[in-house]
């Protein structure tokens, strides 16, 4: 029993030590904001109230900060349990630079859609206007849905375990079942619904990640960013580089980045 506990602790420590750079930073930011939220007069509306920020305050910083703000301990805990394995896998697969850019781009798209939908709803039904304009879009949950759909649509007909339950379902049904499961425990799910919609559209109709990779973050661009910044970031954590995740497909001009 003692040996089992020691092996379990070692495996967890290994997982933490091998956790990619941005996933580690995202966890630290989420935990820090949660602790900071207990400070009196904490400006929650300046971190996660996207509709008010966009249409009234005309500020955009909330679209960067809202993924790291969670609305309670349960909201944060379950988000970390769901987010960390998916994010680690994807960041190691595509590299830290591309994952960071994709993370913020997808979240901004989700935030804008969510804000516009709430603002429109509040205008159509004025008695709900104040609620809609101040409703927070917060947490990793929207991007979790996008990652989940991206992962399970790689083999949509494969059978997979649903959470930790003794139930097997087809992979393509996993995200929608998870959405229903989430809605049972949390009262408001508008942001995760928007995340699911963006995820499905991205994987079945418009390949947002593919368009982004071709237009804004090609392998050459990614390797050049890594070449100039990898020394700065590498000591902070496992900075997943293009040369490590996709070396055989690197452009000739970017091979020099492999030595860092």
N, C-alpha and C positions, 0 to 999 in steps of 0.2 A: 504493500500500500504506500509506504514511504517512497519507494523507488518510482511508483507510478506518479506520485505528486511531484517528485523532482523532475521526471521526464516531461510532465505537463507544463511545469514552470519554465523549463528550458525551451520547449517548443514555442511558448508564448513570447519569451524573451527574444528568440530567434525571429519570430514574426515581426515584432516591434523593431528590432534592429535592421531588418530588411525592408521595412516599410518605405516606399518611395518618398521623395522629398516633399512634393506638394501635398500629398495626402496627409503627411505628418503636420505640415503647416496649417492645413485646413482644420484638422482636429484641434490643434492648439488655439486657433482663432475662435472656433466654436465654443470651446471650454472657457476661454477668457471672456468672451462676450456674455456667456451665461452667468459667470461669476460677477461680472461688472453690472449685470442687470439688477442685482440686489442693492446697488447704490441708490440712495434716494434721488428722485427726479431724473432717473435714467431716461434719456431721450429715445425711447423705443420708436417713436414716429419718424425719427431721423435716420433710423437704421432699416426699417422694414415696411413702412407705409408707402407703398409704391404709387398707388393711384393719386394720393394727395401730393406726393413729391413731383409727379409728372405733370398734373393738370392744374395745381394750385401754387405750389412752391417753385415749380420749374427747376428742380434740381435732379441730378442724375446719380449722385453718389450711392443712393440706396440700391441701385441696380447692381452695384458691386458688393455691397455689404450684406444684403438680405440672405444669401445662402448660409452665412455663418451665424445668423441670429436664430435661436430656437425659442419656443414659447413654453418652456417648462422642462422639468427634469425628464419626464417620460418622453416628451417630444424629442429631446436631445439624445437620450439613451438609445431609443429604438432607431433613430436616424443613424447614429454611429455604427450600430450593429449591422444595419443594412448597407450603409455607404462604404465602409472601410474595405470589405473584400472586393466589391465591384470596382472601386476607385484604384486600389492597388493593382488589380489585374489589368485594368485599362491603361493606367499610367506606365506600367512596365511594358505594355504591348506597343504603345505609340510613342513613348518618350515624354519626359516632363514638359518640355517647351510646348509641344503640340497639345498635350492634355490641358495645360493651364489656359492656353488661348481658347481651346474648345469649351472648357468649363465656364469661362466668363461669357463667351459668345452665346452659348445655349441658354445660360441663366438670364442674360439680358433679353433674349427673344421671349423666353417664358415670362419674364417680368413685364415686358411691354404688352404682351397679349393679355396677361392677367389684369393689368392696370386698366387697359382699354375696355375690357369686358365688364369690370366692376363699375367703371365710370359710366358706361353706357346704361348698365342696369339701374344705377342710381338716378340717372336722368329720366329713364322711362318710368321708374317707380319712385317718386320723390320722397316718400316716407322712409325709404331705405337709403337715401342719399348719404346721410351722415355716417351710417354704418359702413357703406361700401367704400367711401372715400378714405376711411381710416382703417379699413380691414388690412391686417398685415399679411404680406406674402413672405414667409420665413422658412429657413431651414434647408437642409440637403434634399428634402423629399422630392421636389420637382426633378432635380438632376438624377436622383436615384431611379426614378421611373424611366428616364431616358437611357441610362446605363443598363437598366434591367432589360428593357425592350431590345436594346442593341445586342446584349449578350445572348438572350434566349431565342432571338430570331436567327442566330447563326445555324441552329439545328431545330427548327420549329416543331418537328414531329417527334423529337426524342422525348422519352419519359424522364421526368425529374422529380425529386422529392420536393414537396411544398413546405417550405420553412423547415421546422424540425418535427413535423407531424408525420405519422405513418401513412402518408397519402402520396400517390404518384399521379402526376398530371402531365399532359403534353406541354412542352416548353413554351409554345406560343400562347398558351392560356395562363401562364404563370403571372405575367404583369397584371392582367385584369382581375385575377383571383386575389392578388396581393392588394390591389386597389380596394376591392370590396372588404378585405380583411382590415385594412388601414381605416376605412370609413366606419367600421364597427367600433373602433376604439377612440377615434378622434372626430369631434363634431363637425369641423369645417375642413373640407378637402378640396376646395376650388383650385389651389395652387398645384396639388398633385394631379388633379384631373388635367390641367393645362399641360403639365409635364408629360403625362401619358399621351395626350394628343400630339404634342410636338415630337415625342419619341416615335410614335406610330407613323406620322407623316414623314419623318426623316428616314425611317427604315423601309417604307413601302412606296413612297412617291417622290419625295425630294431628298436626295442624299446631302443633307446640310454639311455633314463632316467631310464628305468627298469634295463638295464644292469649295469648302473652306480650305482644305488641304491643297487643292489645285491652284486656288487664287491667292491665298494669303500666307499659307504656311507650307510651302513645298519642302521636300527633303533638303534641298540646297539652303533655303532660308533657315530651316531648323538647325542644320549642322553649323552654319555660320554663327547663329546666336549661341549655340553651345560652345563653339570655339572661343568666343570672346568672354563668355560669362561662366563657363563650367568651373574654372578655378575658384571663382568667388562663391559659388553655391555648393560645390561638391563637399566641402568640409561640414556643411550644415546637415547633410543627410544623403541618402542614396539618390543622387540626381540621375534619373534614367535618361540615357543619351541615345540618340539615333544610331550611333555606331555600335551600341550594345544590343539594341532591340531589332535592328534591321540592317546589319552591316553589309550583307551580300547584295542589297538593293540600293546602296548609297551611290550618289553621283560621284564621279571621280574627283571632283573639286572638293568634296566634303570629307574624303578619307582621312585628311590630316587631323580631323577632330577626334579620331579614335584613341589617340595616345593620352587623353586627359581623363 
